[in-house]
Amino acid sequence: MVQTSSDSSLSVPLGDLNHLKILHQSLVITYMDKCCNNFVFVCKKFYVSSVFSELNSPVGTYVISNLAQSGILKLHLSFNKAHNFKGVKCGPCLLFLCAVWTFDKNPIKPRFICAASSTSLTDVSKWLCSFFKAMFPMVNDLWVSKLKKADVPCDSSWILNDSIGMVEVINKFNLSRSEIDKAHFCCSLLISQLYTLKLTKWI
């Protein structure tokens, strides 16, 4: 049992820690997407294979660098300094790719995340998150305007935090449409890579 202390740090009993080490010999323990209180146990070989497949995908999200890690870190630190971002003081490291599993999709598949905690671009990542949050009201208003022009009743955009929000959207749409219209309804879009190739070229 992993117990949470009053200061929100994790305290793991020694016996449990030893059992976790045994599990880690053949399994990777990760989160379930959109349900982070649940854990997924993944075969380590399959996990590594999935990550390499993602890195080698033809989409073009990732770019191979000819620089050594120290050279990339130096570029990141120069970028941080030039744009007034804070750097990690003690032993900065590069961002790394990890995966969580999406159980709301069929088939079940991994969703890849570029983890940025305690890395050379942690402050940049925090700024990006704040930037996207600040942009959301404008994006929401834009979509509301587009939907109303298309004669779709709405009081907010169809940008949803989770799948359950789709139920209300479908119900409202069905109440406003004929049976023929309902037959040509729904298409959903999923962002699979959030930080684009254009952004990686900047840094």
DACORHU-V822968 format. One record per backbone hydrogen bond with DSSP energy under -0.5 kcal/mol. NH is the residue of the N-H (numbers start at 1). CO is the residue of the C=O. If there is no record, write none. Layout:
NH_CO, NH_CO
This chain:
3_1, 3_11, 5_3, 5_9, 8_5, 11_3, 12_10, 13_1, 13_11, 17_13, 18_14, 19_15, 20_16, 21_17, 22_18, 23_19, 24_20, 25_21, 25_22, 26_23, 27_23, 28_42, 30_28, 30_40, 32_35, 32_38, 33_31, 33_101, 35_32, 38_35, 40_30, 42_28, 42_40, 44_26, 47_43, 48_44, 49_45, 50_46, 51_47, 52_48, 53_49, 54_50, 55_51, 56_52, 57_54, 60_57, 72_68, 73_69, 74_70, 75_71, 76_72, 77_73, 78_74, 79_75, 80_76, 81_77, 82_78, 83_79, 84_81, 85_80, 91_89, 96_115, 98_113, 100_111, 101_31, 102_109, 103_101, 105_102, 109_102, 111_100, 113_98, 115_96, 115_113, 119_116, 120_93, 122_119, 123_86, 125_121, 126_122, 127_123, 128_124, 129_125, 130_126, 131_127, 132_128, 133_129, 134_130, 135_131, 136_132, 137_133, 138_135, 139_135, 140_136, 141_137, 142_138, 143_139, 144_140, 145_141, 146_142, 147_143, 148_144, 149_145, 150_146, 151_148, 152_147, 153_151, 160_158, 165_162, 166_163, 167_164, 168_164, 169_165, 170_166, 171_167, 172_168, 173_169, 174_170, 175_171, 176_172, 176_173, 177_174, 182_178, 183_179, 183_180, 184_181, 185_182, 192_190, 196_194, 200_196, 201_197, 202_198, 202_199, 203_199
